[in-house]
Structure formats: structure tokens, C-alpha cells
Amino acid sequence: MSDTKQQPGGAVDPRLLEILVCPVTKGPLRYDREKGELVSDRAGLAYPIRDGIPIMLPDEARKLAG
């Protein structure tokens, strides 16, 4: 049995994270490794990562509280 904890959204290529921007604001994204999401603080949205693939659709994003 393995002791390594799988990331919720799967591993994401760091090079991909460097070039992705929020599709709504065109601003920067913050990678939340714990939740497996890419967060746009400006838009107040968190885009899910599924099987290592960021789902960059505003309709799929979770609205941030606040």
C-alpha cells in the first residue's frame, strides 16, 4: 500500500500553470494544490482540475465565497 497522497485534481504540468490565465479577466491564476483548483481572485472563481486537466470554462467554475 502506498503512503503518497494523491492530489484532488491530479498532477498538473507546471509549464501549463505558467501560461494559463483566467478566461473571464485574462488575469493570473493561483494554483490551490489542496483543493485541486485554479483560482482567479479577480473573478472570484475557482476552476476545477480533473485528471490533471484544468477545466477553464466559467460555467464549470465554483464561485468563491466573499
C-alpha distances in whole Angstrom, upper triangle without the diagonal:
4,7,9,11,13,17,19,21,19,20,24,26,28,31,31,31,34,36,35,38,38,40,42,43,42,41,38,35,32,28,27,23,22,23,23,27,30,33,36,38,41,41,39,36,32,31,28,25,24,21,23,26,28,31,34,36,38,38,34,34,33,36,36,37,40
4,6,8,10,14,16,18,16,17,20,22,24,27,27,27,30,32,32,34,35,37,39,40,39,38,35,31,29,25,23,20,19,21,20,24,27,29,33,35,38,38,36,33,30,29,25,23,21,19,20,24,26,28,31,34,35,36,32,31,31,34,33,35,38
4,6,9,13,15,18,16,16,20,22,23,27,27,26,29,32,31,33,34,36,38,39,38,36,33,30,27,23,21,18,17,19,19,23,25,28,32,33,36,36,34,32,28,28,25,22,22,20,20,24,26,28,31,33,35,35,31,31,30,33,31,33,36
4,6,9,12,15,13,13,16,18,19,23,23,23,25,28,27,30,30,33,35,36,35,33,30,26,24,20,18,14,14,16,16,20,22,25,28,30,33,33,31,29,25,24,22,19,19,17,17,20,22,25,28,30,32,32,28,28,27,30,29,31,33
4,6,9,12,10,11,15,18,19,22,22,21,24,26,25,27,28,30,32,33,32,30,27,24,21,17,15,12,11,13,13,16,19,22,25,27,30,30,28,26,22,21,18,16,16,15,15,18,20,22,25,27,29,29,25,24,24,26,25,27,30
4,6,8,7,8,12,15,16,20,19,18,22,24,23,25,25,27,29,30,30,28,25,22,19,16,14,10,10,11,10,14,17,20,23,25,29,28,26,23,20,19,15,13,12,11,11,15,16,19,22,24,26,26,22,22,21,24,24,26,29
4,6,5,7,10,13,14,18,17,15,19,21,19,21,22,24,26,27,26,25,22,18,16,12,10,7,7,8,7,10,13,16,20,21,25,24,22,20,16,15,12,10,10,10,9,12,13,16,18,21,22,23,19,18,18,21,20,23,25
4,6,9,11,15,16,19,17,16,20,21,19,21,20,22,24,25,25,24,21,18,16,12,10,8,7,6,5,9,12,15,18,20,23,22,20,18,14,13,10,8,8,9,9,12,12,14,17,19,20,20,16,15,15,18,18,20,23
4,7,8,12,14,16,14,13,17,18,16,18,18,19,21,23,22,22,19,16,14,11,10,8,9,7,4,7,10,13,17,19,22,21,19,16,12,11,7,5,5,6,6,8,8,10,13,16,17,18,14,14,14,17,18,20,24
4,6,10,12,15,14,13,17,18,17,19,20,21,24,25,24,23,21,17,16,12,12,9,11,10,7,10,12,16,19,22,24,24,22,19,16,14,10,7,7,5,4,8,10,12,15,18,20,21,17,17,18,21,21,24,27
4,7,9,12,11,11,14,16,15,18,19,21,24,25,23,22,19,16,15,11,12,9,11,12,9,11,12,16,19,22,24,24,23,20,17,15,12,9,9,7,5,8,10,14,16,19,21,23,19,19,20,23,23,25,28
4,6,9,7,7,11,12,12,15,16,18,21,22,20,19,16,13,13,10,11,9,13,13,9,10,10,14,17,20,22,22,21,19,15,13,11,8,10,9,5,7,8,12,13,17,19,21,18,17,19,22,21,25,27
4,5,5,7,9,11,11,15,17,19,22,22,20,19,16,14,14,11,14,12,16,16,13,13,13,16,18,21,23,23,23,21,18,16,15,11,13,12,8,9,10,14,15,19,21,23,21,20,22,24,24,28,30
4,5,5,7,9,10,13,16,19,21,21,19,17,14,12,12,10,13,12,15,16,13,14,12,15,17,19,21,22,22,20,18,16,16,13,15,15,11,12,12,16,16,20,22,24,22,20,22,24,24,27,28
4,5,5,7,9,13,16,18,21,21,18,17,14,13,14,12,16,15,19,19,16,16,14,17,18,21,22,23,24,22,19,17,18,15,17,16,13,13,13,16,16,20,22,25,23,22,24,26,25,29,30
4,5,6,6,10,13,15,18,18,15,15,13,11,12,11,14,14,18,18,14,13,11,14,16,19,20,20,21,19,17,14,14,12,14,14,11,10,9,12,12,16,18,21,19,18,21,23,23,26,28
4,6,5,8,11,14,16,16,14,13,10,8,9,8,11,12,15,15,12,11,9,11,13,15,17,17,18,16,14,12,13,11,14,15,11,11,9,12,12,16,17,20,18,17,18,20,20,23,25
4,6,9,12,14,17,16,13,12,9,9,10,10,14,15,18,19,16,14,12,13,14,16,17,18,20,18,17,15,17,15,18,18,15,14,13,15,14,18,19,23,21,19,21,23,22,25,26
4,7,10,12,15,14,11,11,9,9,12,12,16,17,21,20,17,15,12,14,14,17,17,18,19,18,17,15,17,15,18,19,15,14,12,14,13,16,18,21,20,19,21,22,22,26,27
4,7,9,12,12,9,9,8,7,10,11,14,16,19,18,15,13,9,11,11,14,15,14,16,14,13,11,13,13,15,17,14,12,9,11,9,12,14,17,16,15,17,19,19,23,24
4,6,9,8,5,5,5,6,9,11,14,17,20,18,16,13,9,10,8,11,11,11,13,12,12,11,14,14,17,19,16,14,11,12,9,12,12,16,15,14,16,17,17,21,21
4,5,6,5,5,6,6,10,12,14,17,19,17,16,12,9,8,6,9,9,8,10,9,10,9,12,14,17,19,17,15,11,11,8,9,9,13,13,11,13,13,14,18,19
4,6,5,8,10,10,14,15,17,20,22,20,18,14,12,11,9,13,11,9,12,10,12,10,13,15,17,20,18,15,12,11,7,7,7,11,12,11,14,14,16,19,20
4,6,8,11,11,14,17,18,21,23,21,20,16,13,12,9,11,9,7,10,9,12,11,15,17,20,23,21,18,15,13,10,9,7,11,12,11,13,13,14,18,18
4,5,8,10,13,16,18,22,24,22,20,17,14,12,8,10,7,6,10,10,13,13,17,19,22,25,23,20,16,16,12,12,11,14,16,13,15,14,15,18,18
4,7,9,13,15,18,21,24,22,20,17,13,12,9,12,9,9,13,13,14,14,17,18,21,24,21,19,15,15,12,13,12,16,17,15,17,17,17,21,21
4,7,10,13,16,19,21,20,19,16,12,10,7,9,7,9,11,12,13,13,17,18,21,24,21,19,16,16,13,15,14,18,18,15,17,16,16,19,19
4,7,10,13,16,19,18,16,13,10,9,7,8,8,10,12,12,12,12,15,16,20,22,19,17,14,15,13,15,15,19,18,15,17,16,16,19,19
4,7,9,12,15,14,13,10,6,5,5,7,9,10,11,10,9,9,12,13,16,19,16,15,11,13,11,14,13,17,16,13,14,14,13,17,18
4,6,9,12,12,11,8,6,5,7,8,11,12,12,11,9,10,12,12,16,18,15,15,12,14,13,16,16,19,17,14,14,15,13,16,17
4,6,9,9,8,6,5,6,9,11,14,15,14,12,9,10,10,10,13,15,12,13,10,13,13,16,16,19,16,14,14,15,14,17,19
4,6,6,6,5,6,7,10,12,15,15,14,12,9,10,10,10,13,15,13,14,12,14,15,17,17,19,16,14,13,14,13,15,17
4,6,5,7,8,10,14,15,19,19,17,15,12,12,11,10,12,13,11,13,12,15,16,19,20,21,18,16,15,17,16,18,20
4,6,8,11,12,16,16,20,20,18,16,13,13,12,11,13,15,13,15,15,17,18,20,21,22,19,16,15,17,15,17,19
4,6,9,10,14,15,18,18,15,13,10,10,9,9,11,13,13,14,13,14,16,17,17,18,15,13,12,14,13,15,17
4,7,10,13,15,19,18,16,13,9,9,6,6,8,10,9,10,9,11,13,15,16,17,14,12,12,15,14,17,20
4,6,10,12,15,14,13,10,6,5,5,5,9,12,10,10,8,9,10,12,13,14,11,9,9,12,12,15,17
4,7,10,12,12,11,8,6,5,7,7,11,14,11,11,7,9,9,11,12,14,12,9,10,12,12,15,17
4,6,9,9,8,6,4,6,9,11,14,17,15,14,11,12,11,12,12,14,13,9,9,10,9,12,14
4,5,5,6,5,6,8,11,13,17,20,18,16,13,13,11,12,11,14,13,10,10,10,9,12,13
4,6,5,7,8,11,14,17,20,23,21,20,16,16,14,16,14,16,16,12,12,10,8,11,11
4,6,8,11,13,16,19,22,25,23,22,18,18,15,16,13,16,17,13,13,11,10,13,12
4,5,9,11,14,17,21,24,22,20,16,15,13,13,10,13,14,10,11,9,9,12,12
4,7,10,13,16,20,23,22,20,17,16,14,14,11,13,13,9,8,6,5,8,8
4,6,10,13,16,20,18,17,13,12,10,10,8,10,10,6,6,5,5,9,11
4,6,10,13,16,15,14,10,10,9,10,9,11,9,5,5,6,7,10,13
4,7,10,13,12,10,7,6,6,7,8,9,7,4,6,9,10,14,17
4,6,10,10,8,6,6,8,9,10,11,7,6,8,11,12,16,19
4,7,6,5,4,6,9,11,13,14,10,10,12,15,16,19,22
4,5,5,6,7,11,12,15,15,11,12,14,17,19,22,25
4,6,8,10,14,16,18,18,15,16,17,21,22,25,28
4,7,9,12,15,18,19,15,16,17,21,21,25,27
4,6,9,12,15,16,13,14,16,19,20,24,27
4,6,9,12,13,10,10,13,16,17,21,23
4,6,9,10,7,8,11,14,16,20,22
4,7,9,8,8,11,13,15,19,21
4,5,5,6,10,12,15,19,21
4,5,5,8,9,12,16,18
4,6,8,10,13,16,19
4,7,10,13,16,19
4,6,9,13,15
4,6,9,12
4,7,9
4,6
4
